Amino acid sequence: MIKKEILVLYYGFRDQRTGIGPKLITLLAMIYLISPIDLIPDFIPFFGYLDDLILVPLLLNLAVQMLPVEVRERSMDKAAARHQQFRWLLILIIGMFLLILFAIFFLIRHFMNRI
């Protein structure tokens, strides 16, 4: 569901009829997600990530609801049409990221064995 909301917001932001409100709320949600400052610190087991799992989707849903009706409907149609492509792109990006992590791990391991 959150992937679809992200696509809807992406297409909604590209429309000139979108106001500043949804853009600010989405920006706030993204900053909160990557910010080291949280309402509940992440080092607290379970509850540390619970605020991220609840607050960010709520803010993104609010931003989608704040889009003008015509923009939201058109963006949802575009998101539904592009959902499959987005899924494969996401799989490709995650796969590339994992390959890079494995390569770094094996390079570090190789150089540590030489020492």
N, C-alpha and C positions, 0 to 999 in steps of 0.2 A: 504494500500500500504506500509506503513512504517513497519508493522508487517512482510510482506514478505521480505523487504529489510534487516531487522534484522536477519531473518532466513538465507537469502542468505549470509550475512556477517559471520554469525556463522559458516556455513558449509565451506565457503571460507577460513576462518582463520584456520580451522583445516587441510586444504590442505597445504602441504609443499611447493608447487609452488607459494604460495602467498607471495608477496614482503612486505617490511616494509611500503611502502607508504599508501596502504589502511588501514593498521592497525593503523598508526599514525593519519590519518584523522578521523577514527572512534573513536579513543580514544579522540581526540580533541573535537569531537561532543558530546561525553558523558560527558566529563569534563565540557564543556560549559553548557550543559543542567542542571547539578546538582550544578554548581558553583553559589555562590551568586553574583558574579561579572558579569554584563551583559553590552552590548552596550547601551541598554536603560533600566534603572532601572525598576524592576517589579512593584513598587508602583505607577507608572504612569498608569492610567486606559487605557485599551485596548492596547496601544502601548508598554507597558512593557512586555507583553507576545508575542507580534507580532514578535519580533526578534527571540524568541525561536521557534515559529511555522514556521518560514521561514528558518532560518539559519541551524538548526539541520537536517531537512529533506534534504536540499541541500547538506550538508556535507556527509550524509549517502548515498545519490544517487551518489555523486562523488566517494566515496569509492567503491561502487558496480561497477561503470564504470571502475575503475582502476584495478579491479581484472583481472587476465589473462583470455582470452576468454574461454578456456577449463574449467577452474575452475569456472567461472561465470555460464556457461551453466550447468555444473554438480551440482553446488550449487542450481541453480534455480529448477532443477528437484527434488532434495532432499527436497527443501523447499515446493514445490507444493505437494509432497507426504506426508509431515509431517504437513502441514498447519492446518488440522482439529484437530490433536492431540494438536498442539500448542494453538489453540483457546480454547479447553476445559481446558488445563492447565492454561491458562491466566484467564479464568472464575473462576476456582477453587481458584487460588491465590487471586484474587480480593474478592471473597466471604469470604475466610478465613480472609483476612485483615479487611473486614467490620464486621465480627463476633467478631474479637478481639476488634475493636473500640467500638462496642456496649457493649461488656462485661466490658470494662474499664469504659465506661460512666455509666453503671448501678452500678458498684462497687463504683465509686466515689459518685454517687447519694445516694447509700445506706449508706455509711459512713458519708456523710454530714448530712443526716437526723438523725443520731444517736447523733450528736453533739449538 
